[in-house]
Amino acid sequence: MACLERCHCCADGRRHGSILYSILKSHDQAAEGPGPRRGQAGRGCSCGSQRRVALKSPQVVCKAASAVLVKTLRFVQNVPCFQELPLDEQLVLVRSCWAPLLVLGLAQERVHLETVESAEPSMLQRILTTRRLGEHAPAPGRQHPPSAGEIQAIKGFLAKCWSLDISTKEYAYLKGTVLFNPDLPGLQCTQYIEGLQKEAQEALNEHVRLIHRGDQARFAKLNVVLSLLRSINANVIAELFFRPIIGSVNMDDMLLEMLCAKL
């Protein structure tokens, strides 16, 4: 592809044949069978979607999510085109896309979410908490558990991926599309990044045409998966999977440390 030649910061870069295909080398885990779908809350009242919930087995799920995050950043580091970008550009991309990439990884690794309703604080607890926050500066970031509606959005996304039985290659091309987002503020190599996103989509379309000849709508279905990712809130992901194990640690700081490390 000629995408490397379109960016001033990579004008002297070397060409990589079948660039995005190379990311599959580190992405060869076999997929397991699709998981069961759990019933959705009733639609008659919006109160149910606002209930606060927590993971039923936080130690198990948070450990699995942490492992997926490491795999996700290793995947990103192994993309040659990503390494061609300046570090500040890499950070902009990772900070924006880590949550959707993680949820795609959870789907690929068949991580199931079982939740329980979280006890609401009493009126007295709320009063005391408010007084304490008045005396001390509140901790940064979101402090309350995710709502049932927010968790259901994640579960719905996972169920959609499992129903499509997405292959390893398809997951890789979907991740490439998510990673190379040229519309983020602060990017300089937008033309280069846009070319990489287009290449990921073209590679996905070519793969679908070759492997799923009888399913002409599959490419569109996979792009619906990408659209569903827009409803996933990064703060919810951090609160659900990482606050129980890292507390109030800033996710940006943790991502920077992991990105610069040899994973």
Secondary structure, 3 states (H helix, E strand, C coil): CCHHHHCHHHCCCCCCCCCHHHHHHHCCCCCCCCCCCCCCCCCCCCHHHHCEEEECCHHHHHHHHHHHHHHHHHHHHCCHHHHCCCHHHHHHHHHHHHHHHHHHHHHHCCCCCCEEECCCCCHHHHHHHHHHHHHCCCCCCCCCCCEHHHHHHHHHHHHHHHHHCCCHHHHHHHHHHHHCCCCCCCCCCHHHHHHHHHHHHHHHHHHHHHHCCCCCCHHHHHHHHHHHHHHCCHHHHHHHHHHHHHCCCCHHHHHHHHHHCCC
